[in-house]
């Protein structure tokens, strides 16, 4: 790959030396045996283990392993396929355990795939699931990649910095943002909250970009047993809702729930 990680300490390019990455200033970062590299300096962590908890990651992996979100993967692939060419570099920003990275690679898109997440436990799983990609533990607000080298950036329910997106994307490059639609998991929220409200839909466009397309993706989730509990555990709803409502939810064996996503495609100005 011509594009590679940059040193998070001095921003110089990192070159691979055996099982390590090293910059001209001799800062060195070792690859883990799973194939990822940790580029999140300890002094920049806000907690001992930043990002999603292991319980949330494991629950999300089980839900994704049941292919419940395959229609969303298909929509992401369909959006990106006409935009990328042989050798283009794509970043999965906030890649989690690599579910969407794996979907892009399984679709045989001719890309060089990079993924990062601030949760080390998630990146470890992503690297194992997608050995053809390059994965790092890093912050989405201080991405250790060079300027204007990304043909596309994808974020699924992940925070992103407008300034970093502009820095990373090539002129004419694309940013695909996947956010919850107004009625995402509405039936679940009705169970948990006495007066649920639709998700607010952001209309803001990052500076230096233009909106190319906005597409809703909706489908029904058929949840039973452990998968129902896992869906709750992988979302912020694990920590919300009225106590008596959560008790009723725990007693349910199954639930049909609407998945509602808003896909917004932006293009960086030339």
C-alpha positions in Angstrom: 0.0 0.0 0.0 1.3 3.5 -0.9 -0.7 5.0 1.9 0.3 4.0 5.4 0.0 5.0 9.1 1.7 8.1 10.4 3.4 8.4 13.8 0.9 9.7 16.4 3.7 11.5 18.2 5.4 13.4 15.4 3.2 12.8 12.3 6.1 11.4 10.3 5.3 8.4 8.0 5.7 5.0 9.6 7.6 2.3 7.8 7.3 -1.4 8.6 10.4 -3.0 10.0 9.7 -6.6 10.7 6.8 -6.8 13.1 7.0 -3.1 14.0 6.3 0.3 12.6 9.0 3.0 13.0 9.3 6.7 12.0 12.4 8.8 11.2 12.4 10.0 14.8 12.7 6.3 15.9 9.3 6.1 17.6 8.3 2.5 17.4 5.0 0.7 17.5 4.7 -3.1 17.6 2.1 -5.1 15.8 -0.1 -7.4 18.0 -0.2 -11.0 17.0 -3.8 -10.4 15.7 -2.3 -8.1 13.1 -3.3 -4.6 14.4 -1.1 -1.8 15.8 -1.8 0.5 18.7 -1.4 4.1 17.7 -3.2 5.7 20.7 -0.5 7.1 23.0 -1.2 6.4 26.7 -1.1 10.2 27.5 -4.0 10.8 25.1 -6.3 8.3 26.7 -9.2 9.7 28.8 -9.7 6.4 30.6 -7.8 3.1 31.0 -9.9 1.3 28.3 -11.6 4.0 26.2 -14.4 3.2 23.8 -17.1 0.6 24.0 -17.0 -2.0 26.8 -16.1 -5.6 26.1 -19.7 -6.5 27.0 -21.1 -4.1 24.3 -18.6 -5.3 21.8 -19.4 -9.0 22.4 -23.1 -8.3 22.2 -22.7 -6.4 18.9 -20.6 -9.2 17.5 -23.3 -11.8 18.2 -26.0 -9.6 16.6 -23.8 -9.0 13.5 -22.9 -12.7 13.4 -26.6 -13.5 13.0 -26.6 -11.3 9.8 -29.4 -9.1 11.2 -27.8 -6.0 9.7 -26.9 -7.5 6.3 -29.3 -5.1 4.5 -27.3 -2.2 5.8 -24.0 -3.8 4.6 -25.6 -4.3 1.2 -26.6 -0.6 1.1 -23.2 0.6 2.0 -21.5 -1.6 -0.6 -24.0 -0.5 -3.3 -23.3 3.1 -2.4 -19.5 2.8 -2.5 -19.1 0.4 -5.5 -19.5 3.0 -8.3 -17.3 5.5 -6.4 -14.1 3.4 -6.0 -11.5 2.2 -8.5 -8.7 -0.3 -8.3 -6.2 0.6 -5.5 -8.3 3.3 -3.9 -7.9 3.6 -0.2 -11.0 3.5 2.1 -11.2 4.2 5.8 -13.7 2.6 8.1 -13.8 5.2 10.8 -14.9 3.8 14.1 -14.7 0.3 12.7 -15.7 -1.6 15.9 -15.2 -5.3 15.6 -14.9 -5.0 11.8 -18.4 -6.0 10.6 -18.7 -3.4 7.9 -15.0 -3.6 7.0 -15.6 -7.4 6.5 -18.6 -6.6 4.3 -16.7 -4.3 2.1 -13.9 -6.8 1.6 -16.3 -9.7 1.1 -18.0 -7.7 -1.7 -14.6 -7.8 -3.6 -14.4 -4.0 -3.8 -10.9 -3.3 -5.3 -9.8 -1.2 -2.4 -7.1 -0.9 0.2 -9.0 -0.9 3.5 -8.0 0.8 6.7 -9.9 0.7 9.9 -9.5 2.3 13.3 -11.4 2.5 16.6 -10.5 3.8 20.0 -11.5 0.5 21.7 -8.6 -2.0 21.6 -10.8 -5.0 22.2 -12.9 -4.1 19.1 -9.8 -3.5 16.9 -8.4 -6.9 17.9 -11.5 -8.6 16.6 -11.5 -6.5 13.4 -8.0 -7.4 12.6 -8.7 -11.1 13.1 -11.8 -11.0 11.0 -10.2 -8.9 8.1 -6.6 -10.0 7.6 -6.6 -8.2 4.3 -7.1 -4.8 6.0 -4.9 -2.6 8.1 -6.2 -1.8 11.6 -5.1 0.5 14.4 -6.2 1.6 17.8 -6.6 5.3 17.3 -8.9 8.3 17.8 -11.3 9.4 15.1 -10.4 13.0 16.1 -6.7 12.6 15.6 -6.3 10.0 12.8 -2.8 8.8 12.2 -3.0 8.8 8.4 -1.6 11.2 5.8 -3.4 14.2 4.3 -5.7 13.8 1.3 -5.0 10.1 0.7 -8.5 8.7 1.3 -10.8 8.1 -1.7 -13.6 7.4 0.8 -14.3 7.4 4.5 -17.2 5.5 6.0 -18.6 6.0 9.5 -21.4 3.9 10.9 -22.9 5.4 14.1 -19.4 6.7 14.8 -18.4 10.3 15.8 -16.3 12.2 13.3 -14.5 15.5 13.1 -15.3 17.7 10.1 -11.7 19.0 10.1 -10.2 15.5 10.1 -12.5 14.4 7.3 -11.4 17.3 5.1 -7.8 16.6 5.9 -8.0 12.9 5.1 -10.1 13.0 1.9 -8.7 13.5 -1.5 -10.3 16.4 -3.5 -13.5 14.8 -4.9 -13.4 12.0 -2.3 -16.5 10.8 -0.6 -17.7 10.5 3.0 -20.5 8.1 3.7 -22.2 8.8 7.1 -24.6 6.2 8.5 -26.8 7.5 11.3 -30.0 6.4 13.0 -33.1 7.3 11.1 -36.0 8.9 13.0 -37.7 5.6 13.9 -34.7 3.4 14.5 -35.6 0.7 17.0 -38.8 2.4 17.6 -40.6 -0.6 19.1 -37.8 -1.1 21.5 -37.8 2.5 22.6 -41.6 2.3 23.1 -41.0 -0.6 25.5 -38.2 1.2 27.4 -39.5 4.8 27.6 -42.9 6.1 28.5 -42.7 8.9 26.0 -40.1 8.1 23.3 -39.2 10.7 20.7 -37.9 10.2 17.2 -34.2 10.6 16.6 -33.3 14.1 15.5 -32.1 14.2 11.9 -29.0 16.4 11.5 -29.2 18.7 8.4 -25.6 20.1 8.9 -23.2 19.6 6.0 -19.5 19.5 6.9 -17.7 22.6 5.6 -15.9 22.0 2.3 -18.3 19.2 1.3 -21.5 18.9 -0.6 -24.4 16.4 -0.2 -24.5 14.0 -3.1 -27.2 11.6 -2.0 -29.5 10.9 1.0 -31.0 7.4 1.2 -33.1 5.7 3.9 -32.6 2.1 4.7 -35.3 0.3 6.6 -35.9 -3.3 7.4 -37.4 -5.5 10.2 -35.3 -7.1 12.9 -36.8 -10.4 14.2 -35.3 -10.8 17.6 -35.6 -13.8 19.9 -34.0 -14.9 23.1 -30.4 -13.9 23.6 -30.4 -11.7 20.4 -33.0 -9.5 21.9 -30.9 -9.0 25.0 -27.8 -8.5 22.9 -29.4 -5.8 20.8 -30.2 -3.8 23.9 -26.7 -4.4 25.3 -25.0 -3.1 22.1 -26.9 0.2 22.2 -27.0 3.2 24.7 -30.4 1.8 25.7 -28.5 -0.7 27.9 -28.2 2.3 30.3 -31.5 4.0 29.7 -35.2 3.5 30.1 -37.6 3.3 33.0 -36.7 0.5 35.5 -40.1 -1.1 35.4 -40.1 -1.0 31.6 -36.7 -2.7 31.5 -38.0 -5.4 33.7 -40.9 -6.1 31.3 -38.4 -6.2 28.4 -36.4 -8.8 30.3 -39.5 -11.1 30.3 -40.0 -11.0 26.5 -39.0 -14.0 24.4 -39.2 -12.2 21.1 -39.7 -8.8 19.5 -40.1 -7.4 15.9 -38.4 -4.1 15.7 -37.8 -1.6 12.9 -34.2 -0.8 11.8 -34.2 2.6 10.3 -30.9 4.2 9.0 -30.1 7.4 7.2 -27.3 7.2 4.7 -25.8 10.5 3.6 -23.1 10.7 1.0 -20.9 13.8 0.9 -18.3 14.8 -1.7 -15.3 16.8 -0.8 -14.9 19.9 -3.0 -12.2 19.8 -5.6 
